[in-house]
Amino acid sequence: AQYLDDYEPFVSCLQRGKIELEVAEALGAIMGHCHAGTHQQVIPREKSEEYKRMYQNKEHFDLWDEHFFPMALNRLRLTSAISEETENIAPFGKQHYLNCRSYIESLGPETIQILESSVRKVLDCYLNKKETLVHADLHANNVMVRRTGGNLRGGACDLSKARMIDFEKFAYGPPGLDVAQWLTNYVYFYHSASSSNTAKRMQQAILASWDS
């Protein structure tokens, strides 16, 4: 077992505007190792089928199908659904939701239709594309960041800079699920960035995760 005394939740870093590229690179590399090492194209077929049986996590996928995706579609159609009450079910704070609401309200009907179509495509992929082992819940409270150290040495990525926790929803699914959830943490806080420099660092972090 590993103790996380020197770690803090990633959401705390985002709220303070502390954006470290080493964290983005570490999480990107960790996801890459996991996805590449368990992907159905690189492991024996028997192993892939075993993973699908062992890590179905049907309850988790059903919850997203019946609740979270419909909720997302509803908020695109009716922005008043993004209310102050939302802050009671997530730790990010009212202002983040109000910023999201303002942004959606600034979009035209055609853009909203495109977004709705995209959400439905993501749902289809989410439910039906079973390719690799995924964490399946990489929001900012399920990633711990080391407070000290973590500099790149000799061009190597320091994987200990970040740690995933809470594997309750661990499943065999689409690798894009983890990637999208992780990068969404930056996107979600982007419009609340305290300065243009912080926003730029978030953009750089997204690219660093993707490239690693």
C-alpha positions as CSV (number, residue, x, y, z in Angstrom):
1,A,0.0,0.0,0.0
2,Q,1.1,3.5,-0.7
3,Y,0.5,6.4,1.7
4,L,-0.6,9.7,0.1
5,D,0.3,12.0,3.0
6,D,2.3,14.3,0.6
7,Y,-0.5,14.4,-2.0
8,E,-3.6,16.7,-2.4
9,P,-6.7,16.4,-4.6
10,F,-6.2,17.7,-8.1
11,V,-9.4,19.8,-7.7
12,S,-7.6,21.9,-5.1
13,C,-4.8,22.7,-7.6
14,L,-7.4,23.7,-10.2
15,Q,-9.2,25.9,-7.8
16,R,-6.0,27.7,-6.9
17,G,-4.9,28.0,-10.5
18,K,-1.9,25.8,-9.9
19,I,-1.3,24.1,-13.2
20,E,1.7,21.9,-13.4
21,L,2.6,20.3,-16.7
22,E,4.4,17.5,-14.9
23,V,1.0,16.4,-13.5
24,A,-0.6,16.4,-17.0
25,E,2.3,14.4,-18.4
26,A,2.2,11.9,-15.6
27,L,-1.5,11.2,-15.9
28,G,-1.3,11.0,-19.6
29,A,1.5,8.5,-19.4
30,I,-0.3,6.4,-16.7
31,M,-3.4,6.2,-18.9
32,G,-1.4,5.4,-21.9
33,H,0.4,2.5,-20.2
34,C,-2.9,1.1,-18.9
35,H,-4.8,1.4,-22.1
36,A,-2.0,0.1,-24.3
37,G,-1.2,-2.8,-22.1
38,T,-4.8,-4.1,-21.9
39,H,-6.2,-3.2,-25.3
40,Q,-8.0,-5.9,-27.1
41,Q,-5.7,-5.5,-30.2
42,V,-2.6,-6.3,-28.2
43,I,-3.7,-9.0,-25.7
44,P,-4.9,-12.5,-26.5
45,R,-8.6,-12.8,-27.4
46,E,-9.2,-15.0,-24.4
47,K,-7.8,-12.4,-22.0
48,S,-9.9,-9.7,-23.6
49,E,-13.0,-11.7,-23.2
50,E,-12.1,-12.4,-19.6
51,Y,-11.7,-8.7,-18.9
52,K,-15.1,-8.0,-20.4
53,R,-16.7,-10.5,-18.1
54,M,-14.8,-9.5,-15.0
55,Y,-15.1,-5.8,-15.4
56,Q,-18.6,-5.2,-16.9
57,N,-19.6,-2.8,-14.2
58,K,-23.1,-2.7,-15.6
59,E,-24.5,-0.6,-12.8
60,H,-22.1,2.2,-13.6
61,F,-22.9,2.2,-17.3
62,D,-26.6,2.0,-16.7
63,L,-26.4,5.0,-14.3
64,W,-24.8,7.1,-17.0
65,D,-27.2,5.9,-19.7
66,E,-30.3,6.6,-17.5
67,H,-29.2,9.7,-15.6
68,F,-26.0,11.6,-16.5
69,F,-26.3,11.6,-20.3
70,P,-30.0,12.6,-20.2
71,M,-29.1,15.3,-17.7
72,A,-26.4,16.7,-20.0
73,L,-28.9,16.8,-22.9
74,N,-31.5,18.5,-20.8
75,R,-29.0,21.2,-19.7
76,L,-28.2,22.0,-23.4
77,R,-31.9,22.4,-24.1
78,L,-32.9,24.1,-20.9
79,T,-30.1,26.1,-19.3
80,S,-32.2,27.0,-16.2
81,A,-31.5,23.3,-15.2
82,I,-28.0,24.5,-14.5
83,S,-29.1,26.1,-11.2
84,E,-27.5,27.0,-7.9
85,E,-28.7,23.7,-6.6
86,T,-26.1,22.0,-8.8
87,E,-23.3,23.0,-6.4
88,N,-24.8,20.6,-3.8
89,I,-23.8,17.5,-5.9
90,A,-20.3,18.6,-6.9
91,P,-17.4,20.3,-5.2
92,F,-16.6,22.9,-7.8
93,G,-18.8,25.7,-6.7
94,K,-21.7,27.7,-8.0
95,Q,-19.6,30.1,-10.1
96,H,-18.3,27.4,-12.3
97,Y,-21.8,26.3,-13.1
98,L,-23.0,29.8,-13.8
99,N,-20.1,30.3,-16.2
100,C,-21.1,27.1,-18.0
101,R,-24.6,28.3,-18.2
102,S,-23.6,31.7,-19.6
103,Y,-21.4,30.0,-22.2
104,I,-24.2,27.6,-23.4
105,E,-26.7,30.5,-23.5
106,S,-24.3,32.3,-25.9
107,L,-24.4,29.5,-28.4
108,G,-26.8,29.5,-31.4
109,P,-29.5,26.8,-32.1
110,E,-27.3,25.1,-34.8
111,T,-24.4,24.8,-32.4
112,I,-26.7,23.3,-29.7
113,Q,-27.9,20.7,-32.2
114,I,-24.4,19.8,-33.1
115,L,-23.6,19.4,-29.4
116,E,-26.7,17.3,-28.8
117,S,-25.7,15.0,-31.7
118,S,-22.2,14.7,-30.3
119,V,-23.4,13.8,-26.8
120,R,-25.5,11.0,-28.4
121,K,-22.5,9.7,-30.3
122,V,-20.4,9.7,-27.1
123,L,-23.2,7.8,-25.3
124,D,-23.2,5.1,-28.1
125,C,-19.5,4.8,-27.8
126,Y,-19.6,4.7,-24.0
127,L,-22.1,1.9,-23.9
128,N,-20.9,-0.3,-26.8
129,K,-17.2,0.2,-27.3
130,K,-15.4,-2.3,-25.0
131,E,-11.7,-2.2,-25.8
132,T,-9.5,-1.7,-22.8
133,L,-9.4,-1.4,-19.0
134,V,-10.4,2.1,-17.9
135,H,-10.7,3.9,-14.6
136,A,-14.0,5.4,-15.8
137,D,-14.3,8.2,-13.2
138,L,-11.3,10.5,-13.6
139,H,-12.8,13.7,-12.3
140,A,-10.6,16.1,-10.4
141,N,-11.3,14.6,-6.9
142,N,-10.1,11.1,-8.0
143,V,-6.6,12.3,-8.9
144,M,-4.1,13.1,-6.2
145,V,-1.1,15.4,-6.9
146,R,2.2,15.3,-5.1
147,R,2.9,18.6,-3.4
148,T,6.7,18.5,-3.6
149,G,9.2,17.4,-6.3
150,G,8.1,15.9,-9.5
151,N,10.6,17.7,-11.8
152,L,11.5,15.9,-15.0
153,R,14.9,14.4,-14.8
154,G,16.8,13.3,-17.8
155,G,13.8,13.6,-20.1
156,A,11.9,11.0,-18.1
157,C,8.3,11.5,-16.9
158,D,7.9,11.3,-13.1
159,L,4.9,9.0,-12.8
160,S,4.8,9.5,-9.1
161,K,3.7,13.1,-9.5
162,A,0.1,12.0,-9.8
163,R,-2.0,9.1,-8.5
164,M,-5.4,7.8,-9.4
165,I,-7.7,6.8,-6.6
166,D,-11.2,5.4,-6.2
167,F,-11.4,2.5,-8.7
168,E,-15.0,1.7,-7.8
169,K,-16.1,2.3,-11.4
170,F,-13.2,0.4,-13.0
171,A,-14.4,-1.3,-16.2
172,Y,-13.6,-2.6,-19.6
173,G,-14.6,0.2,-22.0
174,P,-13.5,2.8,-24.5
175,P,-10.1,4.4,-23.8
176,G,-11.5,7.8,-24.8
177,L,-13.6,7.7,-21.7
178,D,-10.6,8.2,-19.4
179,V,-8.9,10.7,-21.7
180,A,-12.1,12.8,-22.1
181,Q,-12.9,12.8,-18.4
182,W,-9.3,13.8,-17.5
183,L,-9.0,16.6,-20.0
184,T,-12.5,17.9,-19.1
185,N,-11.1,18.8,-15.7
186,Y,-9.0,21.5,-17.4
187,V,-11.8,22.5,-19.8
188,Y,-14.3,22.8,-16.9
189,F,-12.1,25.3,-15.0
190,Y,-10.8,27.1,-18.1
191,H,-13.5,29.9,-18.1
192,S,-12.9,30.5,-14.4
193,A,-9.2,30.9,-14.7
194,S,-8.0,33.9,-12.7
195,S,-5.6,35.1,-15.4
196,S,-4.8,34.7,-19.1
197,N,-1.6,33.0,-18.0
198,T,-3.5,30.3,-16.0
199,A,-5.8,29.7,-19.0
200,K,-2.7,29.3,-21.2
201,R,-1.2,26.8,-18.8
202,M,-4.4,24.8,-18.9
203,Q,-4.1,24.7,-22.7
204,Q,-0.5,23.6,-22.4
205,A,-1.5,20.9,-19.9
206,I,-4.1,19.5,-22.2
207,L,-1.5,19.1,-24.9
208,A,1.0,17.7,-22.5
209,S,-1.4,15.0,-21.4
210,W,-2.3,14.2,-25.0
211,D,1.3,14.0,-26.2
212,S,2.5,11.9,-23.3
